[in-house]
Amino acid sequence: MKKNSIYEYIKSSKSKSFLDIAKHFKILPKDNKSLTKVLSELQSEYLIFKNNRDEYYAPVLEETIEGTLNVAQKGNFGFVEYDIDEINNTKKSVYVKSFNFNGAINGDTVKVNVYKSEQQGVDDLTHGVVVQTLNRNNEDVIGFIKVKNETKYFVPVDNRFKTSKWRLVSSTVPTKLNDLVSCKIIAYEHNCIDIQVSKVITNEADPMVFVKSYLEQIKAPLSFPENMESEVTNIPSTIVAEDWSNRKDFRNDMIVTIDGDDTKDFDDAITVRKLPNGNYFLGVYIADVSYYVREETKINEEALKRGTSIYLVDRVIPMLPVELSNGICSLNPNEDRFVLACEMEIDSNGNNVNVEISQGIIESKFRLTYKNVDKFYKTGLINENDNPEEVKRLKEMLTEARELSLILHKYKINEGYVDFEIQEPKIKLDEEGRVKAIEINQRGFSEVLIEDFMVRANETVAKYLYDQKLPVLYRVHELPDEDKLTSLKNSLSAISINASELNPNTITPKIFADFVNKVKQERDDDFVKLMFLRSMQKAIYSDNNIGHFGLASKYYCHFTSPIRRYPDLVIHRTIRNFLINKEYDKLDHFREMLPIFGDLNTKSEQKAVQIERNVNDLKFAEFLKNQVGKTFRVQILSILNFGFFVEFDFKASGLVHKSTLIDGEYEANEVLTKLISANRSFTLGDYVDVVVAGVDLVEGKVDCIHADLYQDYINKKQKEEAERHNAKFKKQRK
């Protein structure tokens, strides 16, 4: 039995089954083992392969490349991306089936043979085979402890790791059935990976199990490093024996905080009063974090690494230790607190007349919530059981604050600011962490008021520092680029709105805002607002001031939230170092650091937003797990080549894959606004009825099927499964 002859025979044809080969070479049944051995050798030498019909074929080696293996979520295939032009950063990727990983796992750096079949009809004309793992990039893996025949074994949570064989060799902690554990990878053997349990995260019975798994997987900083302990211990809980001679004393002013019901850290407070000349005084007082968090400290080092606080459904991952964020830096009511103050005199047209930035001390008179301030604006009632004189002052202040907010809001609208009020979901959990409800938050006037005041303070500080010729970490937002404007025009055209007047060469915030407001008169819903938002660039942090398109601001920075955002702390240090302490010897170093701060904090913010969204998706999937089989009215949010995404009224999204649209051959149009077949079409923005078909609790994904086709699709899949089962049974009998 000549190996080369068998290879040449397979190579000369499209593909051959084991039986075809045996017949061609007249191999007797007693010699089948020998043929199997030869075929295995040819496979191990990467000369022949099997397709998904269990047939052998011989492709041509096109090239050998190196790259990172990125396994698809289902784990049954992956792609290896590699450079084809390093100068222009041009990349290409090759498809690799799971049985061609050859011991490599997701994230590994691998060497891959890229094959191209010259035979028509062969699946995957170009595909890759991992021939060597160059670098192992995984140190640990997360999964569940299972038991079979009194023996514990490990099942990864992530499907991308399930094609590998895992051998549980030891444990540093006690484990039990269904524990979610983190395991260190000890060794890579030929056919399995040895692992050691290093940590029990929780148990599968925990309703937050997949959130905790995700946070462990991304190594979310759930605790602070031990090297900060001595600094944290020395954080004062109150202001005592301080020299206040260089601080303005605002403690007699009617200064209040206005926040959400659940807020624990209060970093901004306000006061407003109408002046005898008809102008308004606006005071914005921000927690003086830079006084307590100095640049050379471990606390600062960790804050820079985190960049921002992350707000999840069940917890906050804070940028600063709770002793600061909820303690000495939080502007709690009836407690003395140090602040940086931005005080403005504003005329009746919304223009700043006078500005003063200083350090001070305040005592917040009331901890107000958006709800009770909104109630005051409707009923005139607020904190009625408190001191009557103080409540009277409070009501006067809030009344004048409302007047000023309306002036500032009108000013911003005239400048070209667009108020995209998108409804946000609020996921409510029970005590154990299960989703009990999903509510849609309705923004009240008081939230707009605080936003108006904070935006004005941020603009004022940025302009003030710019005028002082000081280095500033700006919050910038570029104009929409041509591609995004074209995509917006196409999307609006799909819902019969003409956007030809939006020209990338002439667009300004005012032109954009006027167009948006014109569209609002026809359609003022979240779907259209999302179209506009997607057309915009992402705001970033930069030392180069190009303005903020979305806010229609020439000068803008983040000053008002130093407890939860590092860029605000940078702005506070600019004020402290150069306006207050006059430490001009630090200017050059500070200026050099700003681009680094800008890049780091832009990435931190984008990462935090993605984490918050991913955790919400996990809980959406949990909520919809109990709705599988139910029908919902949803809106088509986006069209893709493989189907369309829909949005539920509680803001969860689901995928309708075109493979489930069995009433025709569907193709997306070029601009991705329609999915079309001979029978019907689906258009961006359409409302359709779908059935929730399934959820992925690990990935937070929801699969839907069009309600008209649901039962037919289920019947089709059941028939296919029965046919597969029968074919397998017949094959086994042979």
Protein Blocks (a to p, Z undefined) as FASTA:
>chain_A
ZZklmmmmmmmpmbdcfklmmmmnopafklmmmmmmmmmmmmmnomaccdfkopacdddd
fbdcdddddddfkopaccddddfblknopacdddddfklnnopaehiacdddddddfbeh
iahkbacddfbdfbdcbfbdcdddddeehiacdddfblklmmpccddfbdfbdcdehiac
ddddfbdcfkbccdddfbdfbdfklmklmmmmmmmmnopafbccfklmmmmmmpcfbdeh
iafklpccfklpccdddddfklmbdcbdcdddddfkopacdddddddfklmmcfkbmklm
mmmmnopacddfkbccdfbdfklmmmmmpccehiacddddddddddfkopafbdcddddd
dddfbdcdfklmmmmmmnopahklbcfklmmmmmmmmmmmmmmmmmmmmmmmmnopacdd
dddddddddfkopafbdcdddddfklmmmmmmmmmmmmmmmmmmmmnopacddddddddd
fklmmmmmmmmmmnopafklpcfklgcfklmmmmmmmmmmmoccfklmmmmmmmpccddd
dfbdgbjfklopabdcdfklmmlomklmmmmmmmmmmmmnopaklmmmmmmmmmmmmmmm
mmmmmmmmmmmmmmmmmmmmmmmmmmgoiacddddfbdcfkbccdddfkopacdddfklm
mnbccdddfkopaccdfkbccdehiacddddfbdcfknopacdddfklmmmmmmmmmmmm
mmmmmmmmmmmmZZ
